[in-house]
Amino acid sequence: MKEVQAVSIADYLVQAAGIPHPWRTVQYRVDEVATIVHLWVTRLPRPNVEVKRGWFSFGTVPETIVEVPASGPELQWRHLNCMNFTCQIHTTDTLDERHLDLPWFGQPGLPFSNRLSRQIFICLAEGMEMHTICDLLNIPFNDLWKFKHALDNGQVKFEYTPTAKQSPHLAARTAHPHGAAPTPAGSVPELDDPVWEQLITGDLHIHIKTLSLQLILTKLRLQVSLQQNDEVKRLKLRELHKYVERNQRSLGYELQQLKEHSQTEPA
């Protein structure tokens, strides 16, 4: 009876964490003091349980077989909260790139699963303060700082697709994101080009793949909206232009859209 209960709890926990078959829990630990649930998951099949015949072939006695653990190094990521408990995903499976993109896993060296990373990214993109995000999601500030540093350096990538105020010309480009070659270096529009003011005031939305650009643009838009005067706007325009100039080699996709939109403006 105890074994059946243990199996059902393990199955429940892996389902609550949003981890589907063939992945399963091979071990779990509930830390009630720290309010953390640890889950060790694998995609390896369950071992076959052999049975031994009893004396004179009367009845059968199940033989306990210990599972052979996977041979890879143990990896772990903080996952979404499970009710009042935080959830830590562990695995010793050997993972390739497609496995690292699964929602309950994450990138090596980073603290959060892909699903939690997405939530944190949305909070950052909305301009939330880091301390607020830590309180909301119950995550350590050091882990969030490490994650944001990875975002700023392009180590974590999400696609961002705005849903409002998108021009038909740019909408066609987002429908075919790989249809045009990247913009070469040196093609940054001049500071006095109207495209920058449209971008920083929110009158223009482009399809952004580079998270560091999305984060700085969200911050600058918030600052401009809170302090609506021409001097602040000019300062923020120069800050945005300087950032794009400094990082233009990694912003070819976004610059191509800015340049094309700039070319569509009346002279």
ChimeraX attribute file (.defattr): number of C-alpha atoms within 10 A of each C-alpha:
attribute: neighborCount
match mode: 1-to-1
recipient: residues
	/A:1	5
	/A:2	7
	/A:3	8
	/A:4	8
	/A:5	10
	/A:6	13
	/A:7	14
	/A:8	11
	/A:9	14
	/A:10	19
	/A:11	15
	/A:12	13
	/A:13	20
	/A:14	21
	/A:15	14
	/A:16	14
	/A:17	18
	/A:18	11
	/A:19	18
	/A:20	11
	/A:21	9
	/A:22	10
	/A:23	13
	/A:24	21
	/A:25	22
	/A:26	19
	/A:27	15
	/A:28	19
	/A:29	12
	/A:30	14
	/A:31	12
	/A:32	9
	/A:33	6
	/A:34	9
	/A:35	13
	/A:36	17
	/A:37	19
	/A:38	21
	/A:39	23
	/A:40	21
	/A:41	19
	/A:42	21
	/A:43	16
	/A:44	15
	/A:45	10
	/A:46	12
	/A:47	10
	/A:48	8
	/A:49	10
	/A:50	10
	/A:51	11
	/A:52	11
	/A:53	11
	/A:54	11
	/A:55	9
	/A:56	6
	/A:57	8
	/A:58	8
	/A:59	9
	/A:60	11
	/A:61	12
	/A:62	11
	/A:63	10
	/A:64	9
	/A:65	10
	/A:66	8
	/A:67	12
	/A:68	9
	/A:69	12
	/A:70	14
	/A:71	9
	/A:72	11
	/A:73	11
	/A:74	12
	/A:75	18
	/A:76	24
	/A:77	22
	/A:78	24
	/A:79	23
	/A:80	23
	/A:81	18
	/A:82	14
	/A:83	8
	/A:84	9
	/A:85	17
	/A:86	20
	/A:87	21
	/A:88	23
	/A:89	24
	/A:90	21
	/A:91	23
	/A:92	16
	/A:93	19
	/A:94	14
	/A:95	13
	/A:96	8
	/A:97	8
	/A:98	7
	/A:99	14
	/A:100	15
	/A:101	14
	/A:102	14
	/A:103	17
	/A:104	23
	/A:105	25
	/A:106	25
	/A:107	20
	/A:108	12
	/A:109	12
	/A:110	19
	/A:111	22
	/A:112	26
	/A:113	24
	/A:114	24
	/A:115	18
	/A:116	20
	/A:117	24
	/A:118	15
	/A:119	14
	/A:120	21
	/A:121	22
	/A:122	13
	/A:123	16
	/A:124	20
	/A:125	18
	/A:126	14
	/A:127	17
	/A:128	14
	/A:129	10
	/A:130	16
	/A:131	13
	/A:132	12
	/A:133	18
	/A:134	16
	/A:135	11
	/A:136	10
	/A:137	14
	/A:138	13
	/A:139	17
	/A:140	12
	/A:141	15
	/A:142	11
	/A:143	15
	/A:144	20
	/A:145	12
	/A:146	13
	/A:147	20
	/A:148	22
	/A:149	14
	/A:150	17
	/A:151	19
	/A:152	17
	/A:153	12
	/A:154	16
	/A:155	13
	/A:156	20
	/A:157	16
	/A:158	15
	/A:159	10
	/A:160	15
	/A:161	14
	/A:162	13
	/A:163	10
	/A:164	10
	/A:165	12
	/A:166	18
	/A:167	13
	/A:168	9
	/A:169	12
	/A:170	18
	/A:171	18
	/A:172	12
	/A:173	16
	/A:174	18
	/A:175	10
	/A:176	10
	/A:177	13
	/A:178	10
	/A:179	10
	/A:180	11
	/A:181	10
	/A:182	16
	/A:183	20
	/A:184	14
	/A:185	14
	/A:186	9
	/A:187	15
	/A:188	20
	/A:189	18
	/A:190	11
	/A:191	15
	/A:192	12
	/A:193	13
	/A:194	12
	/A:195	19
	/A:196	21
	/A:197	17
	/A:198	12
	/A:199	17
	/A:200	23
	/A:201	17
	/A:202	17
	/A:203	13
	/A:204	18
	/A:205	21
	/A:206	23
	/A:207	21
	/A:208	20
	/A:209	18
	/A:210	22
	/A:211	24
	/A:212	21
	/A:213	20
	/A:214	19
	/A:215	19
	/A:216	18
	/A:217	21
	/A:218	17
	/A:219	18
	/A:220	22
	/A:221	17
	/A:222	16
	/A:223	15
	/A:224	20
	/A:225	14
	/A:226	10
	/A:227	11
	/A:228	10
	/A:229	10
	/A:230	10
	/A:231	11
	/A:232	16
	/A:233	20
	/A:234	15
	/A:235	13
	/A:236	21
	/A:237	21
	/A:238	15
	/A:239	15
	/A:240	20
	/A:241	18
	/A:242	14
	/A:243	14
	/A:244	19
	/A:245	17
	/A:246	11
	/A:247	13
	/A:248	19
	/A:249	16
	/A:250	15
	/A:251	21
	/A:252	20
	/A:253	22
	/A:254	19
	/A:255	23
	/A:256	19
	/A:257	22
	/A:258	23
	/A:259	16
	/A:260	12
	/A:261	16
	/A:262	16
	/A:263	12
	/A:264	10
	/A:265	10
	/A:266	5
	/A:267	5
